[in-house]
Amino acid sequence: MKKLTLITLALFLSLSIFAQEAKKDFVEVFYFHRTERCATCNAIEEGLTSVLNTTYKRDIKKGNILFLSIDYEDKANSEVVDLYEIDNPTLLLIYNKKGKQEFVNLTDDAFTYARKDPAKYKKIIKSKINEFFR
């Protein structure tokens, strides 16, 4: 599993650097989670991947959206965890536009709605991603 994590992280960092060098605008979606996950943590990722794989499938293929689910307790991920100063489950959207980054933290919304109101949770994700593409 650690090899897969390292390969995924290396691929992400390569794509991110390539997109930045090409001055391409894109959104990074990072879901940082614990190794052991509760039902809410699983619902957060399930709702997120559902939205990304249905509504934004084309944008993912084009590299306009990069998604990673990252176990922040796994030492293999320490570089990215330290970079974003993660110490709790966190859902981040990072808008990379015109060489600048804007961070949108959706953690509170994710924990509030992922299980209790999945439709609202998905609507919030779509709204925040769509803001980037306007």
N, CA, C and O of each residue as an XYZ file, in Angstrom:
536
protein
N       0.818     -1.195      0.000
C       0.000      0.000      0.000
C       0.862      1.259      0.000
O       0.512      2.249     -0.643
N       1.997      1.229      0.723
C       2.859      2.404      0.754
C       3.426      2.710     -0.620
O       3.580      3.877     -0.980
N       3.744      1.661     -1.405
C       4.252      1.899     -2.752
C       3.214      2.621     -3.588
O       3.542      3.551     -4.325
N       1.960      2.196     -3.478
C       0.887      2.839     -4.218
C       0.753      4.292     -3.798
O       0.571      5.170     -4.641
N       0.840      4.551     -2.505
C       0.748      5.913     -1.998
C       1.890      6.763     -2.542
O       1.662      7.888     -2.985
N       3.094      6.250     -2.514
C       4.243      7.002     -3.019
C       4.129      7.258     -4.512
O       4.451      8.349     -4.984
N       3.678      6.271     -5.250
C       3.510      6.435     -6.696
C       2.435      7.467     -6.984
O       2.617      8.329     -7.845
N       1.318      7.390     -6.276
C       0.238      8.346     -6.461
C       0.701      9.753     -6.123
O       0.429     10.694     -6.869
N       1.398      9.902     -5.004
C       1.886     11.209     -4.596
C       2.900     11.747     -5.601
O       2.859     12.930     -5.938
N       3.794     10.913     -6.077
C       4.777     11.346     -7.076
C       4.079     11.776     -8.366
O       4.451     12.783     -8.968
N       3.078     11.021     -8.784
C       2.318     11.375     -9.990
C       1.625     12.703     -9.797
O       1.666     13.557    -10.683
N       0.982     12.895     -8.640
C       0.310     14.147     -8.361
C       1.281     15.322     -8.412
O       1.022     16.327     -9.074
N       2.390     15.186     -7.713
C       3.357     16.283     -7.677
C       3.884     16.591     -9.071
O       4.107     17.755     -9.405
N       4.085     15.565     -9.883
C       4.532     15.773    -11.266
C       3.481     16.520    -12.062
O       3.803     17.466    -12.780
N       2.224     16.106    -11.943
C       1.141     16.780    -12.661
C       0.982     18.211    -12.195
O       0.789     19.118    -13.004
N       1.063     18.415    -10.883
C       0.917     19.743    -10.325
C       2.034     20.671    -10.814
O       1.780     21.810    -11.205
N       3.249     20.178    -10.787
C       4.392     20.983    -11.253
C       4.265     21.265    -12.740
O       4.511     22.388    -13.183
N       3.880     20.246    -13.523
C       3.703     20.438    -14.969
C       2.650     21.498    -15.246
O       2.856     22.375    -16.085
N       1.526     21.424    -14.549
C       0.446     22.385    -14.773
C       0.899     23.786    -14.377
O       0.570     24.758    -15.058
N       1.648     23.900    -13.286
C       2.124     25.205    -12.861
C       3.125     25.773    -13.863
O       3.091     26.963    -14.174
N       4.017     24.917    -14.369
C       4.999     25.378    -15.347
C       4.329     25.823    -16.633
O       4.777     26.769    -17.280
N       3.259     25.143    -17.001
C       2.554     25.472    -18.229
C       1.600     26.654    -18.014
O       0.917     27.083    -18.943
N       1.559     27.173    -16.785
C       0.683     28.282    -16.426
C      -0.781     27.931    -16.663
O      -1.604     28.805    -16.935
N      -1.089     26.667    -16.559
C      -2.453     26.199    -16.740
C      -3.228     26.410    -15.443
O      -2.725     26.124    -14.356
N      -4.442     26.907    -15.565
C      -5.313     27.043    -14.410
C      -5.929     25.682    -14.102
O      -6.377     24.978    -15.007
N      -5.952     25.311    -12.812
C      -6.527     24.031    -12.423
C      -6.914     24.052    -10.951
O      -6.497     24.925    -10.190
N      -7.720     23.070    -10.573
C      -8.163     22.920     -9.191
C      -7.567     21.641     -8.627
O      -7.607     20.590     -9.267
N      -7.015     21.738     -7.432
C      -6.556     20.560     -6.708
C      -7.586     20.284     -5.620
O      -8.000     21.192     -4.898
N      -7.990     19.037     -5.509
C      -8.926     18.625     -4.472
C      -8.192     17.600     -3.613
O      -7.856     16.511     -4.078
N      -7.950     17.960     -2.363
C      -7.241     17.083     -1.441
C      -8.171     16.708     -0.302
O      -8.736     17.571      0.371
N      -8.319     15.412     -0.098
C      -9.031     14.938      1.085
C      -8.014     14.224      1.964
O      -7.583     13.114      1.654
N      -7.635     14.866      3.058
C      -6.704     14.298      4.025
C      -7.518     13.560      5.082
O      -8.417     14.139      5.694
N      -7.209     12.296      5.295
C      -7.959     11.472      6.238
C      -7.009     10.651      7.105
O      -5.824     10.511      6.804
N      -7.561     10.116      8.180
C      -6.805      9.222      9.051
C      -6.715      7.835      8.415
O      -7.436      7.527      7.466
N      -5.835      7.022      8.941
C      -5.729      5.639      8.488
C      -7.025      4.896      8.798
O      -7.582      4.226      7.929
N      -7.500      5.013     10.022
C      -8.770      4.405     10.436
C      -9.850      5.464     10.236
O      -9.773      6.557     10.798
N     -10.851      5.131      9.434
C     -11.873      6.125      9.126
C     -13.233      5.748      9.700
O     -13.597      4.574      9.769
N     -13.964      6.764     10.104
C     -15.320      6.571     10.609
C     -16.303      6.622      9.430
O     -15.908      6.862      8.289
N     -17.562      6.398      9.722
C     -18.588      6.415      8.681
C     -18.675      7.788      8.006
O     -18.890      7.870      6.797
N     -18.511      8.843      8.765
C     -18.568     10.186      8.183
C     -17.384     10.420      7.248
O     -17.555     10.972      6.161
N     -16.211     10.014      7.653
C     -15.024     10.164      6.793
C     -15.208      9.413      5.480
O     -14.848      9.918      4.417
N     -15.760      8.220      5.551
C     -16.027      7.459      4.323
C     -17.080      8.150      3.467
O     -16.965      8.178      2.242
N     -18.102      8.706      4.102
C     -19.156      9.408      3.363
C     -18.605     10.657      2.675
O     -19.032     10.998      1.572
N     -17.671     11.329      3.315
C     -17.051     12.517      2.713
C     -16.377     12.136      1.401
O     -16.590     12.782      0.375
N     -15.565     11.086      1.438
C     -14.861     10.687      0.212
C     -15.823     10.121     -0.829
O     -15.668     10.398     -2.018
N     -16.801      9.344     -0.413
C     -17.766      8.781     -1.358
C     -18.538      9.873     -2.083
O     -18.705      9.806     -3.301
N     -19.010     10.877     -1.351
C     -19.738     11.982     -1.967
C     -18.854     12.780     -2.910
O     -19.273     13.172     -3.999
N     -17.648     13.009     -2.477
C     -16.690     13.766     -3.283
C     -16.361     13.036     -4.582
O     -16.418     13.628     -5.660
N     -16.022     11.763     -4.482
C     -15.678     11.015     -5.700
C     -16.883     10.853     -6.614
O     -16.735     10.818     -7.835
N     -18.068     10.754     -6.038
C     -19.282     10.679     -6.846
C     -19.437     11.940     -7.709
O     -19.696     11.854     -8.909
N     -19.276     13.093     -7.085
C     -19.384     14.365     -7.816
C     -18.287     14.471     -8.873
O     -18.560     14.811    -10.024
N     -17.063     14.182     -8.486
C     -15.942     14.320     -9.417
C     -16.066     13.367    -10.598
O     -15.801     13.755    -11.736
N     -16.465     12.129    -10.341
C     -16.532     11.131    -11.410
C     -17.752     11.269    -12.316
O     -17.782     10.692    -13.403
N     -18.743     12.016    -11.887
C     -19.905     12.219    -12.744
C     -19.878     13.602    -13.391
O     -19.878     13.724    -14.616
N     -19.855     14.618    -12.576
C     -19.947     15.995    -13.082
C     -18.656     16.485    -13.726
O     -18.704     17.256    -14.684
N     -17.514     16.057    -13.221
C     -16.233     16.631    -13.667
C     -15.290     15.618    -14.300
O     -14.078     15.833    -14.328
N     -15.823     14.536    -14.799
C     -14.992     13.487    -15.384
C     -14.091     14.032    -16.506
O     -12.905     13.707    -16.565
N     -14.652     14.846    -17.378
C     -13.895     15.425    -18.493
C     -12.788     16.351    -17.987
O     -11.677     16.345    -18.516
N     -13.097     17.148    -16.961
C     -12.094     18.069    -16.406
C     -10.944     17.318    -15.746
O      -9.799     17.771    -15.787
N     -11.240     16.188    -15.146
C     -10.184     15.365    -14.547
C      -9.275     14.823    -15.646
O      -8.051     14.864    -15.524
N      -9.878     14.318    -16.716
C      -9.076     13.785    -17.828
C      -8.202     14.858    -18.463
O      -7.084     14.571    -18.890
N      -8.695     16.078    -18.531
C      -7.940     17.184    -19.134
C      -6.896     17.774    -18.191
O      -6.074     18.591    -18.606
N      -6.925     17.364    -16.929
C      -5.980     17.912    -15.957
C      -6.446     19.218    -15.354
O      -5.664     19.907    -14.699
N      -7.709     19.577    -15.559
C      -8.258     20.804    -14.967
C      -8.587     20.609    -13.489
O      -8.665     21.571    -12.725
N      -8.776     19.353    -13.101
C      -9.024     19.014    -11.702
C      -8.123     17.838    -11.337
O      -8.098     16.821    -12.030
N      -7.390     17.990    -10.245
C      -6.550     16.918     -9.717
C      -7.116     16.527     -8.357
O      -7.341     17.396     -7.515
N      -7.347     15.247     -8.128
C      -7.897     14.777     -6.859
C      -6.968     13.758     -6.220
O      -6.463     12.848     -6.877
N      -6.758     13.935     -4.925
C      -6.009     12.959     -4.145
C      -6.662     12.758     -2.790
O      -7.036     13.716     -2.113
N      -6.790     11.507     -2.410
C      -7.195     11.123     -1.073
C      -5.914     10.702     -0.359
O      -5.235      9.768     -0.785
N      -5.591     11.395      0.724
C      -4.284     11.240      1.355
C      -4.436     10.862      2.822
O      -5.088     11.567      3.592
N      -3.834      9.754      3.194
C      -3.791      9.323      4.588
C      -2.709     10.160      5.278
O      -1.515      9.934      5.078
N      -3.141     11.124      6.090
C      -2.153     12.021      6.692
C      -1.373     11.382      7.830
O      -0.400     11.964      8.309
N      -1.778     10.200      8.272
C      -1.026      9.509      9.315
C       0.084      8.622      8.739
O       0.970      8.184      9.472
N       0.035      8.365      7.456
C       1.035      7.536      6.784
C       2.301      8.371      6.561
O       2.262      9.399      5.884
N       3.401      7.930      7.125
C       4.659      8.677      7.012
C       5.092      8.885      5.558
O       5.825      9.828      5.261
N       4.650      8.024      4.665
C       4.988      8.169      3.245
C       4.399      9.459      2.658
O       4.857      9.935      1.619
N       3.403     10.013      3.314
C       2.751     11.235      2.831
C       3.191     12.477      3.593
O       2.597     13.545      3.441
N       4.221     12.341      4.404
C       4.611     13.439      5.295
C       4.976     14.731      4.548
O       4.745     15.827      5.059
N       5.532     14.607      3.369
C       5.932     15.819      2.634
C       4.724     16.698      2.310
O       4.742     17.900      2.577
N       3.687     16.108      1.742
C       2.501     16.890      1.388
C       1.723     17.294      2.640
O       1.132     18.373      2.672
N       1.714     16.460      3.656
C       1.035     16.776      4.915
C       1.711     17.972      5.585
O       1.037     18.880      6.071
N       3.034     17.968      5.609
C       3.777     19.096      6.189
C       3.592     20.363      5.357
O       3.454     21.456      5.908
N       3.590     20.218      4.056
C       3.429     21.373      3.168
C       2.140     22.134      3.461
O       2.127     23.364      3.474
N       1.055     21.395      3.697
C      -0.245     22.024      3.951
C      -0.603     22.081      5.435
O      -1.717     22.465      5.793
N       0.346     21.697      6.303
C       0.188     21.778      7.758
C      -1.090     21.071      8.226
O      -1.911     21.653      8.934
N      -1.238     19.818      7.819
C      -2.422     19.030      8.134
C      -2.198     18.227      9.405
O      -1.183     17.544      9.544
N      -3.143     18.308     10.331
C      -3.080     17.482     11.536
C      -4.453     16.925     11.921
O      -4.604     16.312     12.977
N      -5.440     17.138     11.070
C      -6.795     16.620     11.259
C      -7.380     16.305      9.888
O      -6.858     16.768      8.874
N      -8.457     15.524      9.842
C      -9.109     15.319      8.552
C      -9.477     16.677      7.940
O     -10.025     17.548      8.615
N      -9.169     16.832      6.670
C      -9.338     18.122      6.010
C      -9.715     17.917      4.553
O      -9.149     17.066      3.867
N     -10.677     18.705      4.086
C     -11.041     18.715      2.675
C     -10.706     20.094      2.124
O     -11.310     21.095      2.508
N      -9.737     20.132      1.221
C      -9.281     21.392      0.635
C      -9.509     21.419     -0.863
O      -9.278     20.434     -1.563
N      -9.964     22.557     -1.336
C      -9.912     22.872     -2.765
C      -8.852     23.947     -2.889
O      -8.840     24.912     -2.124
N      -7.979     23.782     -3.837
C      -6.939     24.783     -4.064
C      -7.092     25.259     -5.493
O      -6.857     24.516     -6.446
N      -7.489     26.513     -5.621
C      -7.627     27.119     -6.938
C      -6.253     27.604     -7.379
O      -5.633     28.417     -6.692
N      -5.781     27.123     -8.497
C      -4.516     27.565     -9.083
C      -4.873     28.341    -10.341
O      -5.149     27.759    -11.390
N      -4.863     29.655    -10.220
C      -5.297     30.500    -11.327
C      -4.293     31.624    -11.529
O      -3.957     32.359    -10.600
N      -3.827     31.738    -12.754
C      -2.877     32.792    -13.132
C      -1.669     32.820    -12.202
O      -1.201     33.885    -11.800
N      -1.169     31.623    -11.866
C       0.034     31.520    -11.060
C      -0.167     31.759     -9.571
O       0.799     31.730     -8.809
N      -1.406     31.996     -9.142
C      -1.682     32.228     -7.726
C      -2.558     31.106     -7.191
O      -3.307     30.473     -7.934
N      -2.449     30.872     -5.887
C      -3.262     29.847     -5.237
C      -4.238     30.483     -4.259
O      -3.898     31.410     -3.524
N      -5.466     29.957     -4.269
C      -6.473     30.351     -3.288
C      -6.994     29.061     -2.654
O      -7.370     28.122     -3.355
N      -7.011     29.028     -1.338
C      -7.424     27.835     -0.610
C      -8.868     27.975     -0.151
O      -9.264     29.005      0.394
N      -9.645     26.924     -0.380
C     -11.018     26.869      0.092
C     -11.127     25.623      0.974
O     -10.961     24.499      0.500
N     -11.404     25.835      2.243
C     -11.491     24.733      3.189
C     -12.956     24.326      3.333
O     -13.774     25.093      3.841
N     -13.276     23.120      2.886
C     -14.639     22.607      2.948
C     -14.829     21.582      4.068
O     -15.816     20.845      4.070
N     -13.912     21.531      4.997
C     -13.952     20.524      6.051
C     -15.233     20.610      6.888
O     -15.887     19.594      7.122
N     -15.589     21.800      7.332
C     -16.789     21.939      8.168
C     -18.040     21.495      7.415
O     -18.868     20.764      7.959
N     -18.180     21.935      6.167
C     -19.336     21.525      5.361
C     -19.340     20.017      5.142
O     -20.393     19.382      5.200
N     -18.178     19.451      4.892
C     -18.085     18.008      4.654
C     -18.555     17.226      5.874
O     -19.352     16.296      5.746
N     -18.070     17.596      7.052
C     -18.461     16.869      8.258
C     -19.913     17.150      8.665
O     -20.556     16.308      9.292
N     -20.415     18.307      8.316
C     -21.801     18.641      8.653
C     -22.796     17.913      7.758
O     -23.820     17.436      8.247
N     -22.519     17.816      6.460
C     -23.530     17.354      5.514
C     -23.285     16.012      4.825
O     -24.230     15.440      4.281
N     -22.087     15.497      4.823
C     -21.797     14.279      4.040
C     -22.724     13.120      4.380
O     -23.129     12.376      3.487
N     -23.063     12.956      5.634
C     -23.967     11.867      6.033
C     -25.395     12.338      6.246
O     -26.339     11.637      5.880
N     -25.565     13.510      6.830
C     -26.906     13.992      7.180
C     -27.693     14.501      5.974
O     -28.910     14.331      5.900
N     -26.987     15.126      5.029
C     -27.649     15.684      3.853
C     -26.686     15.607      2.654
O     -26.135     16.620      2.223
N     -26.495     14.384      2.126
C     -25.529     14.195      1.034
C     -25.807     15.061     -0.196
O     -24.870     15.483     -0.874
N     -27.063     15.326     -0.489
C     -27.395     16.166     -1.650
C     -26.861     17.588     -1.446
O     -26.319     18.191     -2.372
N     -27.015     18.112     -0.243
C     -26.504     19.461      0.049
C     -24.973     19.467     -0.011
O     -24.375     20.402     -0.543
N     -24.350     18.436      0.528
C     -22.889     18.317      0.490
C     -22.387     18.338     -0.957
O     -21.451     19.068     -1.283
N     -23.003     17.547     -1.806
C     -22.600     17.496     -3.213
C     -22.842     18.832     -3.904
O     -22.047     19.250     -4.747
N     -23.930     19.501     -3.554
C     -24.238     20.811     -4.140
C     -23.160     21.835     -3.758
O     -22.757     22.655     -4.582
N     -22.702     21.780     -2.511
C     -21.642     22.690     -2.056
C     -20.351     22.430     -2.839
O     -19.694     23.371     -3.284
N     -19.992     21.163     -3.003
C     -18.778     20.825     -3.760
C     -18.878     21.377     -5.177
O     -17.955     22.033     -5.659
N     -19.993     21.112     -5.838
C     -20.186     21.597     -7.213
C     -20.106     23.112     -7.274
O     -19.472     23.675     -8.167
N     -20.750     23.764     -6.324
C     -20.742     25.233     -6.295
C     -19.331     25.789     -6.183
O     -18.968     26.728     -6.893
N     -18.542     25.211     -5.295
C     -17.167     25.710     -5.079
C     -16.272     25.412     -6.278
O     -15.430     26.235     -6.635
N     -16.439     24.270     -6.891
C     -15.633     23.957     -8.087
C     -16.068     24.851     -9.241
O     -15.226     25.359     -9.982
N     -17.378     25.048     -9.400
C     -17.868     25.897    -10.483
C     -17.406     27.349    -10.346
O     -17.200     28.029    -11.351
N     -17.243     27.824     -9.113
C     -16.731     29.188     -8.891
C     -15.379     29.363     -9.571
O     -15.083     30.427    -10.114
N     -14.571     28.327     -9.540
C     -13.248     28.402    -10.149
C     -13.334     28.575    -11.658
O     -12.548     29.320    -12.243
N     -14.281     27.893    -12.291
C     -14.364     27.892    -13.745
C     -15.101     29.109    -14.310
O     -15.199     29.255    -15.528
N     -15.612     29.970    -13.456
C     -16.293     31.186    -13.948
C     -15.307     32.212    -14.401
O     -15.700     33.292    -14.842
